[in-house]
């Protein structure tokens, strides 16, 4: 269960909200985590107990954040702001800006390759301009939208076997797209159009016929799963998850434990998504969540970031 937490980062504006979280791969040792908010990018060095606003850019609104999988060595951090993606190589103390052509994109998501130390590859999703990619650690970006007919990208995910299969997924207003060549070209998957939009994605190894398991959270039909890279689908736990599933996360320490953010609050599954239980009901509009072992970071609009210890 989740015990009651407290707001460790308080936001004062009614429209201010945490949009996304990210954490160091060595979070259990270094306690480094980040919160992308309308008022800017915040960093915590103690697991979310205290937060500091980072000096990013004149435009404070930060809609997405990603940490390099090789963070322990390269200290690389990426933050999406209006019109560009910021890159830091010192954990957020200083920044370089990669600009984008006008009109500036509105970013929805950032993901880094599991093999980032070698390939330096990132994908960025936008709400009107499709998908952008970078193969030089965020220095330069280019649009990669061949075959993508819906440029309103709500979420992105990379295959856990990315190094071998170069498979990426993009959830949009009208469905789900799949790329099998590193995001250079896209095709609509077998995701049923009547279940769109695809609000969130999780892709992980779960012993399902020897392949990765893909989950999609929808706006009104709960959670769907595929074991064949999106060709066929089944609905999971329709009684427990009957409405919107806004975020999905795989526990970094236990790949069979999943967390979801719904209109009811924070939910958890201990069997790969087959059944779910409510961990924390939220008083307010929950906008972001990140499980980190024995702690969950939860963002609530107009209030801030709550640190929830898991017992």
N, C-alpha and C positions, 0 to 999 in steps of 0.2 A: 504494500500500500504506500501511498504518498502522504506524508504528514503536511500540516499547514506550513507554508513558507511565508516569507516577508519580502517586500520590495527592497532590493538592494540598489537598484538604479531607479530613481523617481523622475518621471517626465512631467513637466508642468503644462504643456500645451494640450488642449483637448484633441487636436488632430495629430499630435506626435505619437508615433508608434514604432515598436521594434518590428522590422520587416524580416530579418534573418539573423541567425547566429552561426558562428564557426568557432572551432577550437583547435588547438595544437594537437597533432597526433600523439604527443607525449603529455596530454592534459593531466593524467594521473600523477605525473611527476612535477610538471612546471606550472600547472594551474592556469595557463594562458587561454583566454577565450575572448570573443569579440561579438558586439551587438551592433548591427546596422539599423539605424533609426532615422526618422525624419529630421531629427535635430543633429545628426552626425554619426560618426563611427566611434564607439566606445570600446575600451580595452580593460580587461580585468586580469590581474596577475595572481589572483588567489581563488580561482574557481568560481567567480561571480559574486564574491562577498562585497567587493568594492570596485568601482568603475571610474575610469578617467576618459574624458573626451579627447580624441586624438586630433592633431592639426592636419586635416586632409586637404580641403580646397575651399574657395569662397562659397561654393554651392554645397551646403551641408547635407542635403537629403541623400542618404545612402540606402539604396534599395537591395543590395546583395553584397555578400562577402564570401570569400573562399580562401582557404589556407593551403599552401603547398603540402602534398604528402611527404615531401622531403624537408619539411619545415625545420627539423632539428639541425640540418646542415646549411640550408639556404636562407632560412628566416623569411621566406617570401610570403606575402599577403596581398590579396587583391580586393578592391572595393569598387563597386559600381555607383557612380554619381551621375547627375544629369549631364549628358553629353560625352561621357568618357569613362574609362576604367583606370583607376589608380593602382599603382604597383609600389610595394615597399619591399626592400630586401633587408630590413632591420627590425622586423616585427611590428612596424607601424610608427617608428619614430620619425621617419622621413619618407617622402613620396615622389614618384615620377608619374606624369600624366600621359596616357595614350588617348589622344583626341579622336573624335569621330566627325564625319562631315555633317553639316547642317541639313535639315533640322536635327537637333540632338536626339538620340534614341532614349527611350525610357526602359531601363533594364529590369528584368524580372528574376534572373537567375545567373549564377556563375558556377561552373564546375571545372575542376582540374583533373587531368589524366592521372590514373593510378601510377603511371610510369613517368610522372612529371620530371623527375630528376634527369631522365634521359631525353625525353622528347619535348619538354617545355610546352605542352599543349594545353589550351584552355578553350572552353566554349562559353559563350554568353548568349542568353535569350533575351529578347526585347518584346515589348507589347505591340509594336506596329511595324518593326523592321526585320523580323525574322531572327535568324541565328548568325552570330559573328564568331570567328575562330582566330586564335593566335597560336603560332608555332614557335614563337621566340620569347616565351615567358612573359607575355603581356605587353611587349613593346609595340607591336603593330597588330592591327586587326583587319580582317576582311569579311565581307558577307559571304556565307555559304548556304544559299537558299535554293539550289537547283532541285526541283521536284517538291519543294515546300509551297503549298498553295494557301496556307493560312499563316500569316506573318505575326499573329497574336500568340506568341509563345509564352505559356504560363509556367512551364517547368522543364528541366532537363535532367537526364540521368545517363551515366555511362555504364556499360557492362562491366561486371567484376572481372571478366576475362578480356578486358579492353586490349591488352598487349597482344593477344592472339587474334581476336575477332574484330577489333575496331568498331564495335557496335555502340551506337548512341541512340537515345530516344528523346523526342520532343513532344510534350503535351501542349495542345493548343485549344482554342475556343471550339474548334469543330472536330477534334479527335486526337489521334496519336500517330506520330510519324516515326519511322525507323531509318537509320543510316547504318550501312554495313561497311562503309569505307571511310571511317573517321570523320563523318559529318560533311563530306564534300558533296554528297547527293542524298536525297531523302525520298522515301516512298510511304504512302499511307499504309498503316498496319491494318490488321483485321479487327481493330477495336470498333465496336458498334457505334455508328455515328449518332444514334439516338441517345447514347449515354454521355455524350460530350456536354460540357467541356471536361478535359482532363486537368484537374487542379494540382495534382502532385504525383510524384513517381518514387518508387524504390525498386532497385534492382540488386539482387544478392544471390549468392550460392546457398541453396537450401536442400540439396540432395534430391531434387525433383527430376528424375530420369536423367541424372548426370548433367543437367543444364541449369542455367541461372533461372531464377524466379522473378518475374516482373509484376509489380503491383501498381495499380492506378487508383487514385482517389478521385471520386466524381462529385459533382455538385448536388445531385439529388438521388443517386442510386448506390451510395455507399462505396464499397471496395470491390475491385475486380482483379483477378490474377490470371497470369499466363505462364506456361512452362515451355512455350515454343517460340519465344521472341516476339510475341504479340500476334501470332496468327489466329489462335483460338483463345477463348476467355471463359472463365467461370466466376460467378459472384460469390464472395466470401462473407459469411456471417451476416446474412441480410437482416436478421432480427436485431442484432447488436449494432450494426452500422447501416441505418436506413436512410440517412440524409447525407449531408456534405462531409467529406473527409478532406480537410484543408492542407494537412501536412502529414508526411510519413517519414519515419526514421528507423534505421536498423541500429540496434545497440552495438556500440563499437567493441564491446567485450564479449558479446554473445549474439551471434548472427541469427539465432532462432527467436530472439526477443525483439518485438517490434513495438513502436510507439506511434500513435496517431493523434492528431488534433482535430476535434470535431466541434459541432455546435454545443455539445454537452460538456466538453472539456477535454482533458488528457485521458487517452485510453491506452491499454497495453495488451499485447498478445504474447504468450509464452510458447506458442506452437506454430510459429511462422505465418500467423494471420488467420488461422482457422476459427479461433474463438477470441473474444475480447472482453475486457472488464474495464470499468471506469476507475481511474486512479485519482483524478482531481476535477471537481466541478469548478468552473470559473465564473466569478461574478464580474462580468464585463466582456468586451470583445477581445478574445485571445487571437493574436496575430502571428506569433512565431513560437517555436519550441525546439529545444535540443536536449536529448538525453545524453548524460555523460557519466555512465556508471552509476554511482550512488547519488547523483544529483541531476535534476532536470531544470534547465533554464526555460522560463515561460515569459513571453512578452504579452502585455495587455495594453491596448490603445488608451492613450490619455493617462496612463498610470505608471508604466515602466516595466522593469524586469524583475520577476520573482524567482528566487532561488529555492527550489523544492528538494529537500532531502528525501531520498527513497528509503524506506525501512522494509 
